[in-house]
Each structure stands twice: as C-alpha cells, then as structure tokens.
Amino acid sequence: MNVSEVKDLLAQFDTSTVKTLDLTIDNVELHLSKNEGFAPTTPATSPQSGPLSTAPTNAPVAPTAETQAFASKQEETSESSTPSGKTVDSPIVGVVYLSSAPEKPAFKKVGDKVAVGETLCIVEAMKLMNEITSDLAGTVTEILVENEEVVEYGQPLFRID
C-alpha cells in the first residue's frame, strides 16, 4: 500500500458513515476511528520488514493546525473542573442505540429525570439487543456517546446527577 492509496482511503473514510475500520495488508496494519478518544499504538514491524517511513528520525516535525487545535482542546479539558454526578457505564462491547427504533425518540435526553431501572439505551452485541438500565435515580446531565457508536466494556455512556 503506497502513500497515495492511504490518502485515498483516509479521504473515503472521512466522508463515509463508518465509525471504525481495521485493515491488514501484508505486514501493514491500519486502524481508523472517528470516535473522540484515541489510544496511540506503536507500529509493529516484522523481522524481515524495514521501517515504514523513509523520513529521517531526527527531522523536526512542524505542528499542523490539527495538532495545535488538539493540544489546545486537551489543555481546556485538563483545566476544566471534574464533572459532577455519576456515570452509567457500558457492561458490554457493542453498538449503542439511544432509541428503540430510528424513527422513535431517544429513551432519555439531557435534563430528563431517571428512576432506578429505567432504560437509558440499547447496546447491540452479537445481534442481541441488551437494554441498559439506570442503577441511579436523578437527572441526565450528559450523554457521553453518539447514536450507533461502538462502545467498549466500562465506557461511560451517561452522566447522572
């Protein structure tokens, strides 16, 4: 896979509705995600493959507008106070749905009152729809996921005060 093919793939991924993409071609592994958080990984190389980049390792890298915007967003996030309330976390890995059907209203919106046992969302895992219920009573102060987003085990879904 050459640089122009990677650029084309990135452009198509950016304009698509796909949230994540894992691609392996020969000895190259590529993981693309539109989710907010990211976990940087180190590139894996096989013993017979050389470095993936031909750029000198001591060459300075000029910050781009995107990296500067990301850095300022990180600073703002770290400076802001810790949000109050408790989170309802995903008990499983899957795709989250905030309503029972695409044309139906969301189970809960920011500002809605929640009682213990009320359905907050559905997480689809292995074609099974799992209702995620609240173990807290209070008010939804923040919805931490988007509809149809892939969620991980333990990922916060809602913040409730």
C-alpha positions in Angstrom: 0.0 0.0 0.0 1.6 3.3 -1.1 1.1 6.8 0.3 -1.5 7.9 -2.3 -3.6 4.8 -1.6 -3.6 5.6 2.1 -4.6 9.2 1.4 -7.4 8.0 -0.8 -8.5 5.5 1.9 -8.4 8.3 4.5 -10.5 10.6 2.3 -13.1 8.0 1.7 -13.2 7.0 5.3 -13.6 10.7 6.3 -16.7 11.2 4.1 -18.3 7.8 5.0 -20.6 7.0 7.9 -18.3 4.2 9.0 -17.1 4.8 12.6 -14.1 2.4 12.7 -12.0 0.5 10.2 -9.3 -2.2 10.7 -7.3 -3.1 7.7 -4.3 -5.5 7.3 -2.4 -5.8 4.1 0.8 -7.8 4.0 2.7 -6.6 7.1 0.9 -3.3 7.5 -1.9 -2.9 10.0 -4.1 0.2 9.9 -6.8 1.2 12.4 -9.0 4.2 11.7 -11.6 5.5 14.2 -13.9 8.5 14.2 -14.5 8.2 18.0 -13.4 11.1 20.2 -10.9 9.3 22.3 -7.9 7.5 20.9 -5.2 5.2 22.1 -1.9 5.7 20.4 -0.2 2.5 19.5 3.3 1.6 18.5 3.7 0.3 14.9 4.6 -3.4 14.8 7.2 -4.5 12.2 8.1 -8.0 11.3 11.7 -9.1 11.5 12.2 -9.0 7.7 10.4 -5.7 7.1 12.3 -2.4 7.4 11.0 0.9 8.7 7.7 2.1 7.2 8.8 5.6 6.8 11.8 7.0 4.8 11.9 10.3 6.7 14.9 10.8 8.9 14.2 10.1 12.5 15.9 13.3 13.7 13.9 15.5 11.4 11.8 18.1 13.2 8.1 17.9 12.7 6.2 21.1 12.3 2.9 21.2 14.2 -0.1 21.4 12.0 -3.3 23.3 12.6 -5.0 20.0 13.6 -2.3 19.1 16.2 -2.4 22.6 17.6 -6.2 22.5 17.9 -6.0 19.1 19.5 -3.4 20.4 22.0 -5.5 23.4 22.9 -8.6 21.2 23.3 -6.6 18.9 25.7 -5.4 21.9 27.7 -9.0 23.2 28.0 -10.2 19.8 29.1 -7.5 19.4 31.7 -8.2 22.9 33.1 -11.9 22.4 33.4 -13.3 21.1 36.6 -14.2 17.5 37.1 -17.9 17.0 36.1 -20.3 16.2 38.9 -22.5 13.2 39.0 -22.0 9.5 38.5 -21.7 7.7 35.2 -23.6 4.8 33.8 -21.1 2.6 32.1 -21.5 0.0 29.3 -21.5 -3.5 30.7 -20.6 -5.0 27.3 -18.8 -4.2 24.0 -21.3 -3.4 21.2 -23.1 -0.7 19.2 -25.2 1.8 21.3 -28.7 2.9 20.2 -30.2 5.8 22.0 -33.8 5.0 20.8 -35.7 1.8 20.3 -36.0 2.4 16.5 -34.6 5.0 14.1 -37.9 6.9 13.9 -38.6 6.8 17.6 -37.5 9.5 20.1 -34.4 8.8 22.3 -35.0 7.0 25.6 -33.6 9.9 27.5 -32.3 13.4 26.7 -30.2 15.8 28.7 -32.4 17.2 31.5 -34.7 14.2 31.7 -35.4 12.6 35.1 -34.3 9.0 35.5 -35.6 6.4 38.0 -33.7 3.3 39.0 -34.4 0.5 36.5 -35.4 2.9 33.6 -34.0 2.1 30.2 -31.3 4.6 29.0 -30.2 2.9 25.8 -29.7 -0.4 24.0 -26.3 -2.0 23.3 -26.3 -4.5 20.5 -23.8 -7.3 20.9 -23.6 -10.3 18.6 -27.1 -9.5 17.2 -28.6 -9.4 20.7 -30.2 -6.2 21.9 -29.3 -5.5 25.6 -31.3 -2.8 27.4 -29.0 -0.7 29.6 -30.9 0.4 32.6 -30.1 3.0 35.2 -28.8 1.9 38.6 -29.1 5.6 39.8 -32.0 8.0 40.3 -31.6 11.6 39.2 -31.3 13.8 36.1 -29.4 13.1 32.9 -26.7 15.8 32.8 -24.7 14.5 29.9 -24.9 11.9 27.1 -21.4 10.7 26.5 -21.9 8.7 23.3 -23.4 9.2 19.9 -26.2 7.0 18.5 -24.8 3.9 16.7 -21.3 4.4 18.2 -19.2 1.4 19.0 -18.7 1.3 22.8 -16.2 -0.7 24.9 -16.7 -2.5 28.2 -16.7 0.0 31.0 -17.0 3.1 28.7 -19.2 5.8 30.3 -22.5 6.3 28.5 -24.5 8.8 30.6 -23.7 11.1 33.5 -26.5 11.4 36.1 -26.7 13.9 39.0 
